[in-house]
Amino acid sequence: MEYFTSNNEPIRPTIVDGIFYPNRGEELHRVIKEFFETINTQPGNAFAILTPHAAFEYSGKLLAQAFKSTIYRDIKTVIILGPMHRDPIEGMAVPTASYFETPEGNLRVNKEYIEKLMNNCKNVIYDDISHFEEHSIEVTLPFIHYLFPSADIVPILLGNQSIKTIKENSKAFNLTFKNDFKYILFVISSNMSSYLTGRQPREEAKRLINLTMEKDWKGIINSSEKGLISGCGANAISTLLAIDDLSEELNLKPVLLGEDNSSSIDSDENKIVNYAAIAFFPQSFSV
């Protein structure tokens, strides 16, 4: 699936355009603009956001709510943490691609940050196959391009994680990025529950949201291991909260911006997926 620029630089192509969101740039721009125009979320300076990764008909307004909370920021780099839905590895996967494609234009991958992160963390590997098969990062890219077209990205897929590995990862993230936090946005791509791996999606979503609002990253991992939550992306949420836990600069305050579920469009109660938009505002750090 990989293809190349005229300068022979590898590009990670879109895989769910025309399915999850419009595949023509002009139409995509219009759709995102309409999402922003129909929400009441206040613009802000969020350091990090949690967004869903469903088709825009399910998640578009929540994506807009989350991203609107960031628009006062001067963002140069967006670090995107998403889950691996298929065959998760042990650790974190980064791509060799130089760009990620969107219908409105390519977003450059910040390979300098990736190399620095890999030098600081033994849990990171190059894995293009996981990125080619995964939509969780891709769904956020049109909003990133819409608001921050000049920003570059650091796309990271998280596989299986433990409390031990998340502690290691959070140290590496802080070591790699803390000097540039002022110009960095973290985007956590996660749904709150999944009928594929859960049995009580509404209760599981409520539990994951509560743990997130309490910033209990260890509780998220423990609940996931016990099957009490089914949110795909729980490891990414835990990673962000562990970064905050370790950091002396951030002291993040989570704010729940909105919730929804797939039943508003899909009436099948046996296939409910729950979504949320959460912004994380820094309390001890000016961004």
C-alpha positions in Angstrom: 0.0 0.0 0.0 3.0 2.3 0.4 3.7 4.8 -2.3 6.2 7.7 -2.8 6.5 11.4 -3.4 8.3 12.8 -6.5 11.4 12.9 -4.3 11.0 9.2 -3.5 9.9 9.7 0.1 7.5 7.1 1.4 3.9 8.0 2.1 1.4 6.2 4.2 -1.8 6.3 2.1 -5.3 6.8 3.3 -7.3 3.5 3.8 -10.7 4.7 5.1 -11.3 7.8 3.1 -14.6 7.6 1.3 -15.8 5.2 4.1 -15.2 7.1 7.4 -14.9 10.5 5.9 -15.2 12.2 2.4 -12.4 11.4 0.0 -12.4 14.7 -1.9 -10.5 17.6 -0.2 -13.1 20.3 -1.0 -16.0 18.2 0.4 -14.0 17.1 3.5 -13.1 20.8 4.3 -16.8 21.7 4.1 -17.9 18.9 6.3 -15.3 19.7 9.0 -16.2 23.4 8.8 -19.9 22.5 9.4 -19.0 20.4 12.4 -17.2 23.3 14.0 -20.1 25.6 13.2 -22.7 23.3 14.9 -21.0 22.9 18.3 -21.0 25.1 21.4 -17.6 24.1 22.8 -15.5 27.1 23.8 -12.1 27.5 22.1 -9.2 26.9 24.4 -5.6 25.9 25.0 -5.8 22.2 25.7 -2.4 20.5 25.9 -4.0 17.1 25.0 -7.3 15.8 23.7 -9.1 12.5 23.6 -11.1 11.8 20.4 -13.1 8.9 18.9 -12.0 7.0 15.8 -15.3 6.1 14.2 -16.8 7.3 10.9 -17.5 11.0 10.9 -21.3 10.4 11.0 -20.8 8.9 14.5 -17.8 10.9 15.8 -17.5 14.1 13.7 -19.1 16.4 16.3 -17.0 14.9 19.1 -13.8 15.3 17.1 -14.7 18.9 16.5 -15.5 19.5 20.2 -12.1 18.1 21.2 -10.1 20.0 18.5 -11.9 23.3 19.2 -10.5 23.2 22.7 -7.0 23.5 21.2 -7.3 26.4 18.7 -5.6 29.0 20.9 -2.4 26.9 20.7 0.5 27.6 18.4 1.0 23.9 17.5 4.1 22.8 15.5 3.9 19.1 16.2 1.0 16.7 17.0 1.8 13.5 18.7 -1.0 11.0 18.0 -1.4 7.9 20.2 -3.7 5.2 18.9 -4.5 1.6 19.5 -3.8 -1.4 17.3 -7.1 -3.2 16.6 -5.5 -6.0 14.8 -2.7 -8.3 16.1 -1.3 -5.8 18.7 2.4 -6.1 19.3 4.2 -5.8 22.6 5.2 -2.1 22.7 4.8 0.9 20.4 5.0 1.1 16.6 6.2 4.0 14.5 6.2 4.2 10.7 9.1 4.6 8.3 6.8 6.8 6.1 7.9 10.5 5.7 4.3 11.6 5.2 0.7 10.6 6.0 -1.8 11.3 3.3 -5.1 13.2 3.7 -7.5 14.2 0.9 -6.5 17.9 1.5 -2.7 17.3 1.5 0.0 15.3 3.2 1.2 15.8 6.8 4.9 15.4 7.4 6.2 12.9 9.9 8.7 14.4 12.3 11.4 11.7 12.0 13.8 13.6 14.2 11.4 13.2 17.2 10.9 9.5 16.3 14.6 8.8 16.3 15.0 10.7 19.6 12.1 8.7 21.1 13.5 5.4 19.9 16.9 6.3 21.5 15.1 7.0 24.8 12.8 4.0 24.8 13.4 0.3 24.1 9.7 -0.3 23.6 9.5 1.4 20.2 9.9 -0.4 16.9 9.4 0.4 13.2 6.3 -1.4 12.0 4.7 -0.2 8.8 2.3 -3.1 8.5 0.5 -2.1 11.7 0.2 1.5 10.4 -1.1 0.4 7.0 -3.9 -1.7 8.6 -5.0 0.8 11.3 -7.5 3.6 11.1 -7.3 5.1 14.6 -4.7 7.6 13.7 -6.0 8.3 10.2 -9.4 9.5 11.4 -7.8 12.4 13.4 -5.6 13.6 10.5 -8.3 15.6 8.6 -8.9 17.7 11.7 -5.2 18.2 12.3 -4.7 19.3 8.7 -7.8 21.7 8.9 -6.6 23.5 12.1 -2.8 23.1 11.9 -1.9 22.5 8.2 1.8 23.5 8.8 2.3 21.1 11.8 4.1 17.9 11.5 3.0 14.6 13.2 4.5 11.8 15.3 2.1 8.9 14.7 2.4 6.1 17.4 0.4 2.9 17.7 0.3 1.3 21.1 0.1 -2.5 21.4 -0.1 -4.4 24.6 1.1 -2.5 27.6 1.6 -3.1 31.4 2.1 -0.7 34.3 5.8 -1.4 34.0 6.0 -0.6 30.3 3.8 2.5 30.6 6.1 3.8 33.4 9.1 3.2 31.0 7.3 4.9 28.1 6.2 7.9 30.1 9.8 8.6 31.1 10.9 8.4 27.5 8.1 10.7 26.4 9.0 13.3 29.0 12.7 13.0 28.1 12.0 13.4 24.4 9.3 16.1 24.3 9.2 18.1 27.6 11.4 20.9 26.3 9.0 21.5 23.5 5.7 21.0 25.3 4.7 24.6 24.5 4.4 23.8 20.8 3.2 20.1 21.1 -0.4 18.8 21.1 -1.1 15.2 22.2 -4.1 13.5 20.5 -5.3 10.3 22.1 -7.4 8.3 19.7 -9.8 6.1 21.7 -13.3 4.8 21.8 -14.8 4.4 25.3 -16.2 0.9 24.8 -16.5 -1.8 22.1 -19.1 -4.5 21.6 -16.3 -6.6 20.0 -14.4 -7.1 23.3 -16.9 -5.9 25.9 -20.2 -7.2 27.3 -21.7 -4.1 29.0 -20.6 -1.2 26.7 -22.4 1.5 28.6 -21.1 0.5 32.0 -17.6 -0.1 30.6 -17.6 3.4 29.0 -18.8 5.1 32.2 -16.0 3.3 34.1 -13.3 4.3 31.6 -14.5 7.9 31.5 -14.5 8.1 35.4 -11.0 6.6 35.6 -9.8 9.1 33.0 -11.4 12.1 34.8 -9.7 10.8 38.0 -6.4 10.5 36.2 -6.1 7.0 37.5 -3.9 5.5 34.8 -3.0 2.4 36.8 -6.7 1.8 37.4 -7.3 1.9 33.7 -4.6 -0.8 33.1 -5.9 -2.9 35.9 -9.5 -2.6 34.8 -8.5 -3.5 31.2 -6.6 -6.6 32.4 -9.7 -7.7 34.4 -12.1 -7.1 31.4 -13.9 -4.3 33.2 -13.4 -1.9 30.4 -13.3 -2.5 26.6 -12.3 0.9 25.2 -9.9 0.4 22.4 -7.3 3.1 23.2 -7.2 2.6 27.0 -3.5 2.1 26.8 -3.1 5.4 25.0 -5.1 7.2 27.7 -3.0 5.6 30.4 0.2 6.7 28.6 -0.9 10.3 28.5 -1.9 10.3 32.2 1.4 8.6 33.2 3.2 11.3 31.3 1.3 13.9 33.3 1.9 12.0 36.5 5.7 12.0 36.0 5.9 15.6 34.6 6.6 18.5 36.9 5.3 21.0 34.3 1.8 19.9 33.4 -0.7 19.0 36.1 -3.4 18.4 33.6 -7.1 18.9 34.3 -9.5 16.7 32.3 -12.7 18.3 31.1 -15.4 16.1 29.5 -16.7 18.0 26.5 -19.2 15.5 25.1 -20.4 11.9 24.9 -22.3 9.8 22.4 -22.8 6.3 21.2 -23.6 4.5 17.9 -27.2 3.9 18.8 -28.1 7.4 17.6 -27.5 6.0 14.1 -27.3 2.2 14.5 -30.2 0.8 16.4 -28.7 -2.6 17.0 -28.3 -2.7 20.8 -25.9 -5.6 20.4 -23.4 -3.5 18.6 -23.2 -0.3 20.6 -19.9 1.6 20.7 -19.5 4.5 23.1 -17.6 7.7 22.4 -16.4 10.8 24.2 -14.4 14.0 23.7 -12.1 15.1 26.6 -9.7 18.0 26.8 -6.8 18.1 29.1 -5.8 21.6 30.2 -2.5 22.4 31.8 -2.7 23.9 35.3 1.0 24.5 36.0 2.3 25.2 32.6 1.6 28.0 30.1 0.9 26.9 26.5 
